[in-house]
């Protein structure tokens, strides 16, 4: 990323997360939807900022914060989309963990 590669290109090329298909985009999420280390990093960032590597139970992550929404004024449609994205991410994380554990058992 520091040598001119965009965050999205780096995610697509190097990430093992299924979000790599979308350039690393995870969509919107609120507190309580991601693991603590990841959330702590995200909620301490400014829009446009790229984090240092963040270690979680899933490995290391480099995060780019592209947007922040004030949830107090959210429309029903936005809240619905956030819940839908959160469910998708939860399922994605569960599948990733199950497959990682299955591979490590071999």
C-alpha positions as CSV (number, residue, x, y, z in Angstrom):
1,X,0.0,0.0,0.0
2,X,2.9,2.4,0.8
3,X,4.5,1.6,-2.6
4,X,1.6,2.9,-4.6
5,X,-0.7,-0.1,-4.6
6,X,-4.3,0.8,-3.6
7,X,-5.9,-0.7,-0.5
8,X,-8.4,-2.4,-2.8
9,X,-5.7,-3.9,-5.0
10,X,-3.8,-5.1,-2.0
11,X,-6.9,-6.7,-0.4
12,X,-7.8,-8.4,-3.7
13,X,-4.3,-9.8,-4.1
14,X,-3.2,-10.7,-0.5
15,X,-6.3,-11.1,1.6
16,X,-7.6,-14.5,2.7
17,X,-10.9,-13.0,3.7
18,X,-13.9,-13.6,1.4
19,X,-14.2,-9.7,1.3
20,X,-11.2,-9.7,-1.1
21,X,-13.7,-10.2,-3.9
22,X,-15.0,-6.7,-3.1
23,X,-11.6,-5.1,-2.6
24,X,-11.7,-5.8,1.1
25,X,-15.0,-3.9,1.7
26,X,-16.9,-5.2,4.7
27,X,-19.9,-2.9,4.5
28,X,-21.3,-1.0,7.4
29,X,-21.4,-2.4,10.9
30,X,-22.0,-1.2,14.4
31,X,-20.6,-2.0,17.8
32,X,-20.9,-5.6,18.8
33,X,-20.8,-7.0,15.3
34,X,-17.0,-7.6,15.0
35,X,-14.4,-9.0,17.3
36,X,-13.2,-6.5,20.0
37,X,-9.7,-5.9,18.6
38,X,-11.1,-5.1,15.1
39,X,-13.9,-2.9,16.5
40,X,-11.5,-1.0,18.8
41,X,-9.3,-0.2,15.9
42,X,-12.1,0.9,13.6
43,X,-13.9,3.1,16.1
44,X,-10.7,4.9,16.9
45,X,-9.9,5.8,13.2
46,X,-10.8,8.8,11.1
47,X,-12.5,8.5,7.8
48,X,-9.9,7.9,5.0
49,X,-7.3,6.5,7.5
50,X,-5.6,3.2,6.9
51,X,-4.6,1.3,10.1
52,X,-1.5,-0.4,11.2
53,X,-1.8,-4.2,11.2
54,X,-4.5,-5.3,13.8
55,X,-4.2,-8.8,15.3
56,X,-7.4,-10.8,16.0
57,X,-8.3,-14.5,16.4
58,X,-8.7,-14.6,12.6
59,X,-5.2,-13.3,11.8
60,X,-3.9,-9.8,10.9
61,X,-6.0,-7.1,9.3
62,X,-5.2,-3.8,7.7
63,X,-8.3,-1.6,7.8
64,X,-9.3,1.4,5.7
65,X,-12.2,3.4,7.1
66,X,-14.1,4.8,4.1
67,X,-17.3,6.1,5.8
68,X,-18.9,6.7,9.2
69,X,-22.6,7.1,9.8
70,X,-24.3,8.7,12.7
71,X,-26.7,6.0,13.7
72,X,-29.0,8.3,15.7
73,X,-30.4,9.7,12.5
74,X,-30.5,6.5,10.5
75,X,-33.4,5.6,8.2
76,X,-35.1,2.2,8.6
77,X,-33.7,1.2,5.3
78,X,-30.1,2.0,6.5
79,X,-30.7,0.0,9.7
80,X,-32.0,-2.9,7.7
81,X,-29.0,-2.9,5.4
82,X,-26.6,-2.7,8.4
83,X,-28.3,-5.7,10.0
84,X,-28.2,-7.6,6.8
85,X,-24.5,-6.8,6.3
86,X,-23.8,-7.8,9.9
87,X,-25.5,-11.1,9.4
88,X,-23.6,-11.7,6.2
89,X,-20.3,-10.9,8.0
90,X,-21.1,-13.1,10.9
91,X,-21.8,-16.0,8.6
92,X,-18.7,-15.3,6.7
93,X,-16.6,-15.2,9.8
94,X,-18.2,-18.5,11.1
95,X,-17.5,-20.2,7.8
96,X,-13.9,-19.0,7.7
97,X,-13.3,-20.2,11.3
98,X,-14.8,-23.6,10.6
99,X,-12.8,-24.1,7.4
100,X,-9.6,-22.9,9.1
101,X,-10.2,-25.3,12.0
102,X,-11.0,-28.2,9.6
103,X,-7.7,-27.5,7.7
104,X,-5.6,-27.3,10.8
105,X,-7.1,-30.7,12.0
106,X,-5.7,-32.4,8.8
